[in-house]
Amino acid sequence: MSTPRDHVISVVLSDSEWKAFIDTQPQPVAWLRERIAEAIAASAATVSSSRRPADAAYTTSAKSH
């Protein structure tokens, strides 16, 4: 059994990049967490849809003809 641990992402930004980013995203940590959650959800949706049988749509439409 493994012990859960936290992970850290570090991004180097110049002072001008940081100020410009904060001007558009006043809560950068919350914004980054939302983007990560969206990416995970999109990835899960892609994996989920790719697990459907490849011929399921054809079989369903073929029966209705």
C-alpha positions in Angstrom: 0.0 0.0 0.0 1.4 3.4 -0.9 1.2 6.6 1.1 -0.8 9.4 -0.5 1.3 12.5 -1.1 0.8 16.0 -2.5 2.4 17.1 -5.8 3.6 20.6 -6.7 3.7 22.3 -10.1 6.2 25.2 -10.5 6.1 27.6 -13.4 8.7 30.3 -13.8 7.2 33.6 -14.9 8.9 37.0 -15.3 7.5 39.8 -13.2 5.7 41.2 -16.2 4.2 37.8 -17.1 3.0 37.3 -13.5 1.4 40.8 -13.4 -0.3 40.3 -16.7 -1.6 36.8 -15.6 -2.9 38.1 -12.2 -4.7 41.0 -14.1 -6.6 38.4 -16.0 -6.8 35.7 -13.3 -6.9 37.2 -9.8 -7.0 33.7 -8.2 -4.4 31.8 -10.1 -4.4 28.7 -8.0 -8.2 28.2 -8.3 -7.9 28.9 -12.0 -5.2 26.3 -12.5 -7.0 23.7 -10.4 -10.1 24.3 -12.6 -8.1 23.8 -15.8 -6.6 20.5 -14.4 -10.1 19.3 -13.4 -11.4 20.1 -16.9 -8.5 18.3 -18.5 -9.0 15.2 -16.4 -12.8 15.2 -17.1 -12.2 15.6 -20.9 -9.6 12.8 -20.8 -12.0 10.5 -18.9 -14.8 11.3 -21.4 -12.5 10.5 -24.3 -11.4 7.2 -22.7 -15.1 6.3 -21.9 -16.3 7.0 -25.4 -13.4 5.0 -26.9 -14.4 1.9 -24.9 -17.7 1.5 -26.8 -17.7 -1.2 -29.4 -16.6 0.2 -32.7 -19.6 -1.3 -34.6 -22.3 -0.4 -32.1 -23.6 2.5 -34.1 -23.6 0.4 -37.3 -25.4 -2.5 -35.7 -28.1 -0.2 -34.3 -28.6 1.7 -37.6 -28.5 -1.5 -39.6 -31.4 -3.0 -37.5 -33.6 0.0 -38.1 -33.4 -0.3 -42.0 
